[in-house]
Every structure is written in structure tokens, then in C-alpha cells.
């Protein structure tokens, strides 16, 4: 590695760290008292993944996605990137999401009518209120940034970012997401209820009605794509890679886990750690990145034999055990 590369990388890290901080500050104007959750959302954005938020209604999940879209411009005129909200219901059909070929009688040919998934930022609201058949419509687009309808493949916006919301499993009238769909999400997080003081401020100011409409873009789509390139250059020591793989392997051998993590899970954990390091202003990953992120990245990718066990706590325990085996 040449001396120029670390210096150049550090300059890029500092620039994109500033960008991420401004994005988080912009979100915090509207979503009060939840900075760590907002950091996770921006981590997912810069890592090029998608984020699943599991929470009860009314905690600002939709507002978060709308605000994120307003903070990013698609052109020099400052117009925000395209945002679409898909409300998932039991009667939704796959082509309601992806789009469909419609016959044009004037030109005697089929024309593709794009669905709402063709946007820069997509809010998949209450994704577990629709059937598995409709959920599967997102498998290709979330994994490969493309949609195939008939015999033609349509490319997505390079920025393509999905924020999905999911009602807690105790809620009536839901369809559990299959592991194949859960695996498409980089992270599963929770926002949670605000503190009392923050809630007083929310009730007083009503930020979703008074502040969000005034939010202006602070960066361009190109800035986000450049930040994603920088994320790929963040240094991750081989011993940390060994830990990432060790965690996944341990989930496959654990007596309390019916189905463990795949190699994709190891890849996603390292990618998330790199993006999180960038948000922290570092050009390298550290142990704490993996300890903090592993439960968010891996807990939704396993199937437990006993549903009473907390998956996140189990993943954290496995992660700490793997670090205890690594000699520095």
C-alpha cells in the first residue's frame, strides 16, 4: 500500500464522515431523541443495504423515510430524490409493487408500466401485513437492484434504498417474513418510544407537520454513491474477518439454533462495520463495531429452536465468545 492511499483515504473518510453527520443531524430535526437508531439507518444507506424497522405504529418510521428522501437531491436544482411509500395489505398483488406490461392498442405492443418500487428511496410500510407471494416480489429487486417482468429486466436507481417497517409478532393479522426475505435486509432495528422530555417536544412542535416540509437537501445522490465507494476501502483486519466468519459458523453449530447464518451474513456484517466506521470518522474497523452491530445484522437471519430465547442476546454472546478466541 502506498503512502498516498492512506492519506487520500483519510481525506475521503473525513469528507464523508461530515456528510453522514449532517444527514443524521437533518433526520434528528424531525425524529427526536433517537440518534443511535438514525445512525444505524444512515449506516445502512452508506453500506448499500436495506433496513427493517420493527416497532409499533406511531413512532415516526414513515416520517423518517420521507425526511431521508428530502435530505438527498437528485440534481443540481436541489430537487429531492424520488420517494415512494407502499402500504402492504393482504389484498396487494406482486405487480402492484413491481409494475406490469400493459398492451398499447395504438402501437400494438406491450409497454411496461413501472410500479412504486422504482424510486430512489422506498418505504415498505407494514411489510408483514401482506402475503408471502407479495413479499417475494421484493426478493430480486432488493438483492440485485433490478426487476424482471416477462422476459425483460429493468434496472433500478443506483441509490435504491428500502426502509421497511414491520409490526411486532404479537400483532394480529400478520404474515411472518420468510428467512429468504429477511436475509435481504442488512439490519433489523427498533426505534422505540421517545423519552418523556423528547415526547413533550414532539407534541409541542409536531415536527412531521411543521419541520419536515421545510427540510432542504444537504447532499446529492452522487455524494451518497461516492461515500459507498469509500466504504469499500475501509480497512478491516484479517482477525476481524475471522471473527465475522466465526460468528456465522458458530450459529450453524449452536444447539439452540435450528438454522444458522449463511456466508452472506458474514459479508453483510463486514460491510456494515465498514460503513459504521466511516460514520465514526475512522478509516478502519474496530472490535466494538462488530460487537455493537452483530446483533442487528445477524439476529434476524437465524431460526431458533426455542422462540422464548432472545436472538439478539444470543448473537451478542456468540460474538463476545469469538473475540475471546482471537489473539492480538
RAPE-V640131 format. One record per residue. N is the residue number from 1. RES is the residue in three letters. OMEGA is omega as a letter, one per 20 degrees, with the letter a starting at -180 (NA if undefined). BURIAL is b if it has 16 or more other ideal C-beta (glycine too) atoms within 10 Angstrom, else e. D_FIRST is the distance of its C-alpha to the first C-alpha in whole Angstrom. Layout:
# RAPE-V640131
n: [N/N]
res: [RES/RES]
omega: [OMEGA/OMEGA]
burial: [BURIAL/BURIAL]
d_first: [D_FIRST/D_FIRST]
This chain:
# RAPE-V640131
n: [1/2/3/4/5/6/7/8/9/10/11/12/13/14/15/16/17/18/19/20/21/22/23/24/25/26/27/28/29/30/31/32/33/34/35/36/37/38/39/40/41/42/43/44/45/46/47/48/49/50/51/52/53/54/55/56/57/58/59/60/61/62/63/64/65/66/67/68/69/70/71/72/73/74/75/76/77/78/79/80/81/82/83/84/85/86/87/88/89/90/91/92/93/94/95/96/97/98/99/100/101/102/103/104/105/106/107/108/109/110/111/112/113/114/115/116/117/118/119/120/121/122/123/124/125/126/127/128/129/130/131/132/133/134/135/136/137/138/139/140/141/142/143/144/145/146/147/148/149/150/151/152/153/154/155/156/157/158/159/160/161/162/163/164/165/166/167/168/169/170/171/172/173/174/175/176/177/178/179/180/181/182/183/184/185/186/187/188/189/190/191/192/193/194/195/196/197/198/199/200/201/202/203/204/205/206/207/208/209/210/211/212/213/214/215/216/217/218/219/220/221/222/223/224/225/226/227/228/229/230/231/232/233/234/235/236/237/238/239/240/241/242/243/244/245/246/247/248/249/250/251/252/253/254/255/256/257/258/259/260/261/262/263/264/265/266/267/268/269/270/271/272/273/274/275/276/277/278/279/280/281/282/283/284/285/286/287/288/289/290/291/292/293/294/295/296/297/298/299/300/301/302/303/304/305/306/307/308/309/310/311/312/313/314/315/316/317/318/319/320/321/322/323/324/325/326/327/328]
res: [UNK/UNK/UNK/UNK/UNK/UNK/UNK/UNK/UNK/UNK/UNK/UNK/UNK/UNK/UNK/UNK/UNK/UNK/UNK/UNK/UNK/UNK/UNK/UNK/UNK/UNK/UNK/UNK/UNK/UNK/UNK/UNK/UNK/UNK/UNK/UNK/UNK/UNK/UNK/UNK/UNK/UNK/UNK/UNK/UNK/UNK/UNK/UNK/UNK/UNK/UNK/UNK/UNK/UNK/UNK/UNK/UNK/UNK/UNK/UNK/UNK/UNK/UNK/UNK/UNK/UNK/UNK/UNK/UNK/UNK/UNK/UNK/UNK/UNK/UNK/UNK/UNK/UNK/UNK/UNK/UNK/UNK/UNK/UNK/UNK/UNK/UNK/UNK/UNK/UNK/UNK/UNK/UNK/UNK/UNK/UNK/UNK/UNK/UNK/UNK/UNK/UNK/UNK/UNK/UNK/UNK/UNK/UNK/UNK/UNK/UNK/UNK/UNK/UNK/UNK/UNK/UNK/UNK/UNK/UNK/UNK/UNK/UNK/UNK/UNK/UNK/UNK/UNK/UNK/UNK/UNK/UNK/UNK/UNK/UNK/UNK/UNK/UNK/UNK/UNK/UNK/UNK/UNK/UNK/UNK/UNK/UNK/UNK/UNK/UNK/UNK/UNK/UNK/UNK/UNK/UNK/UNK/UNK/UNK/UNK/UNK/UNK/UNK/UNK/UNK/UNK/UNK/UNK/UNK/UNK/UNK/UNK/UNK/UNK/UNK/UNK/UNK/UNK/UNK/UNK/UNK/UNK/UNK/UNK/UNK/UNK/UNK/UNK/UNK/UNK/UNK/UNK/UNK/UNK/UNK/UNK/UNK/UNK/UNK/UNK/UNK/UNK/UNK/UNK/UNK/UNK/UNK/UNK/UNK/UNK/UNK/UNK/UNK/UNK/UNK/UNK/UNK/UNK/UNK/UNK/UNK/UNK/UNK/UNK/UNK/UNK/UNK/UNK/UNK/UNK/UNK/UNK/UNK/UNK/UNK/UNK/UNK/UNK/UNK/UNK/UNK/UNK/UNK/UNK/UNK/UNK/UNK/UNK/UNK/UNK/UNK/UNK/UNK/UNK/UNK/UNK/UNK/UNK/UNK/UNK/UNK/UNK/UNK/UNK/UNK/UNK/UNK/UNK/UNK/UNK/UNK/UNK/UNK/UNK/UNK/UNK/UNK/UNK/UNK/UNK/UNK/UNK/UNK/UNK/UNK/UNK/UNK/UNK/UNK/UNK/UNK/UNK/UNK/UNK/UNK/UNK/UNK/UNK/UNK/UNK/UNK/UNK/UNK/UNK/UNK/UNK/UNK/UNK/UNK/UNK/UNK/UNK/UNK/UNK/UNK/UNK/UNK/UNK/UNK/UNK/UNK/UNK/UNK/UNK/UNK/UNK/UNK/UNK]
omega: [a/r/a/a/r/r/r/a/a/r/r/r/r/a/a/r/r/r/a/r/r/r/r/r/r/r/a/r/a/r/a/r/a/a/a/r/r/r/r/r/r/r/r/r/a/r/a/r/a/a/r/r/r/a/r/r/r/a/r/a/r/r/r/a/r/a/r/r/r/a/a/a/a/a/a/r/r/r/a/r/a/r/r/r/r/r/a/r/a/a/r/r/a/a/r/a/a/a/a/r/a/a/r/a/a/a/r/r/r/r/a/r/a/r/a/r/r/a/r/r/a/r/r/a/a/a/a/r/r/a/r/r/r/r/a/r/a/a/a/a/a/a/a/a/r/r/r/r/a/r/a/r/a/a/r/r/r/a/a/a/a/r/a/r/a/r/r/a/a/a/r/r/r/r/a/r/r/a/r/r/r/a/r/a/r/a/r/a/r/r/r/a/r/r/a/a/r/r/r/r/r/a/a/a/a/a/a/r/a/a/a/r/a/a/r/r/r/r/r/r/r/r/r/a/r/r/r/r/r/r/a/a/r/a/r/a/a/r/r/r/r/r/a/r/a/r/a/r/a/r/r/a/a/a/a/a/a/r/a/a/r/r/r/r/r/r/a/r/r/r/r/r/r/r/r/r/r/r/r/r/a/r/a/r/r/a/a/r/a/r/a/a/a/r/a/a/a/a/r/a/a/r/a/r/r/a/r/r/r/a/a/r/r/r/r/r/r/a/r/r/r/r/r/a/a/r/r/NA]
burial: [e/e/e/e/e/e/e/e/b/e/e/b/b/e/e/b/b/e/b/b/e/e/b/b/e/b/b/e/e/b/b/b/b/b/e/e/b/b/b/b/b/b/b/b/b/b/b/b/b/b/b/b/b/b/b/e/e/e/b/b/b/b/b/b/b/b/b/b/b/b/b/b/b/b/e/e/e/e/e/b/b/b/b/b/b/b/e/b/e/e/e/b/e/b/e/b/b/b/b/b/e/e/e/e/e/e/e/e/e/e/e/b/e/e/b/b/b/b/b/b/b/b/b/b/b/b/b/b/b/b/e/e/e/b/b/e/b/b/e/e/b/b/e/e/e/e/b/e/b/e/e/e/e/b/e/b/b/e/b/b/b/b/b/b/b/b/b/e/e/e/e/e/e/b/b/e/b/e/e/e/b/b/b/b/b/b/b/b/b/b/b/e/e/b/e/e/e/e/e/e/e/b/e/e/e/e/b/b/e/e/e/b/e/e/b/e/b/b/b/b/b/e/b/b/e/b/b/b/e/b/b/e/e/b/e/b/e/e/e/b/e/e/b/b/b/b/b/b/b/b/b/e/e/b/e/e/b/e/e/b/b/e/e/e/b/b/e/b/b/b/b/b/b/b/b/b/b/b/b/b/e/b/b/e/b/e/b/e/b/b/b/b/b/b/b/b/b/b/b/b/b/b/e/b/e/e/e/e/e/e/b/e/e/b/b/b/e/b/b/e/e/b/b/e/e/e/e/e]
d_first: [0/4/7/8/7/8/11/12/12/14/16/16/17/20/21/22/23/25/26/27/29/31/32/33/35/36/37/39/41/43/42/43/42/39/36/34/35/34/31/31/32/29/27/28/28/25/24/26/28/32/34/37/39/42/45/49/50/50/47/45/43/44/44/40/39/41/40/36/37/39/36/34/35/35/36/36/40/38/40/39/37/40/41/43/45/46/49/49/52/54/56/52/52/48/49/50/46/44/47/49/51/54/56/57/61/61/58/59/55/53/51/48/49/45/46/44/41/40/39/35/36/39/41/42/45/47/45/47/50/50/51/48/49/48/45/43/43/40/38/37/36/34/32/32/33/35/39/41/45/47/45/43/40/39/35/35/33/30/30/32/33/36/37/40/42/44/47/48/49/52/53/56/55/52/50/47/44/43/40/39/39/38/34/34/33/30/32/36/36/40/41/44/47/46/47/51/50/47/50/53/50/50/54/54/52/51/48/48/51/50/47/45/47/46/42/40/37/34/31/31/30/27/26/26/24/21/21/21/18/16/17/15/12/13/12/14/14/16/19/19/19/22/24/24/25/27/29/30/31/33/35/36/38/39/43/43/41/43/40/36/33/31/28/28/28/25/23/25/25/21/21/23/22/19/21/23/20/20/23/23/21/18/14/14/17/20/23/25/24/25/28/29/28/29/33/33/30/32/36/37/36/38/41/43/46/48/48/49/45/43/40/37/39/38/35/34/36/34/30/31/32/29/27/30/29/25/25/22]
